Amino acid sequence: MLRVYGETLSSRLFLGTAQYPSPSVMAEAVRASGIDLVTVSLRRETAGGRAGGRFWELINGLGVRVLPNTAGCHSVKEAVTTAQMARELFGTDWIKLEVIGHHDTLQPDVFGLVEAARILSADGFKVFPYTTEDLVVGDRLLDAGCQVLMPWCAPIGSARGPASPDALSAYRAHFADIPLVVDAGLGRPSHAAAVMEMGFDAVLLNTAVAKAGNPVAMAAAFAGAVEAGRAAFQAQPLAPRDMAVPSTPVIGKAVFE
Ligand SMILES: CC(=O)[C@@H](O)[C@H](O)COP(=O)(O)O
């Protein structure tokens, strides 16, 4: 069980709801994965002309918690306004905060992110900030009122998997008591298992499932990988060694002469 902002989530996999071949495939993928939280891009869906229509009904009908997000927002003002609209629409004060700073990499604008997190936290929002693995920025986000951090693993949509595993390990060690969700850039279930084995609390992904040949089967595969990675972390994996260590005892071996 994962505790975030005083609430309990049974699944440690969070899925995005964009880019699926159809809304019904998205709904089936959510069901197949057994998750209890989806993130929804208010801006993207509104731009697509589906706001207020069947898409919202479908999302609300999934029976899972909704984490609206500010994907596509490039300024503090835009992100704050989008969050406020999302609160009205979904009746939740949870918000996944994205303030994009760079067109090509979709890298977060960490300065705008901290400012928007401060404004939204003061306004009663429970902020889930999409950030880099920079420790100082993480500290500033906590100062701003965030109780969870969401470091990226690789650029959004890249499917590259953990680009800087050492930086992610340092992040986990530095924020030992803070719920940490790896967000963005995961491409395969093995990537999700790898970061869960490092001790991250959950993963959030979208593209790797939505754009898979079979999104429903891939959602189930990611769910299994997240559980396996978590179980491995709890079982305390052996640290890698530089030298060989015989796994077969040498004492008492038979001598043939
Ligand atoms: C859906 C969402 O919130 C994305 O902005 C998120 O960061 C997921 O990234 P991937 O699509 O790379 O999984």
The ligand as an SDF file (V2000), in Angstrom:
LIG
                    3D

 13 12  0  0  0  0  0  0  0  0999 V2000
    0.6850   11.5210  -19.0000 C   0  0  0  0  0  0  0  0  0  0  0  0
    1.7030   12.3500  -18.4000 C   0  0  0  0  0  0  0  0  0  0  0  0
    1.5380   12.8630  -17.3480 O   0  0  0  0  0  0  0  0  0  0  0  0
    2.9850   12.5010  -19.1180 C   0  0  0  0  0  0  0  0  0  0  0  0
    3.3050   13.8520  -19.2350 O   0  0  0  0  0  0  0  0  0  0  0  0
    3.9640   11.7240  -18.3400 C   0  0  0  0  0  0  0  0  0  0  0  0
    4.9980   12.4520  -17.8750 O   0  0  0  0  0  0  0  0  0  0  0  0
    4.2630   10.3820  -18.9130 C   0  0  0  0  0  0  0  0  0  0  0  0
    5.4050   10.3030  -19.6980 O   0  0  0  0  0  0  0  0  0  0  0  0
    5.6060    9.0720  -20.7170 P   0  0  0  0  0  0  0  0  0  0  0  0
    4.5680    9.2680  -21.7550 O   0  0  0  0  0  0  0  0  0  0  0  0
    6.9990    9.1750  -21.1890 O   0  0  0  0  0  0  0  0  0  0  0  0
    5.3540    7.8090  -19.9350 O   0  0  0  0  0  0  0  0  0  0  0  0
  1  2  1  0
  2  3  2  0
  2  4  1  0
  4  5  1  0
  4  6  1  0
  6  7  1  0
  6  8  1  0
  8  9  1  0
  9 10  1  0
 10 11  2  0
 10 12  1  0
 10 13  1  0
M  END
$$$$
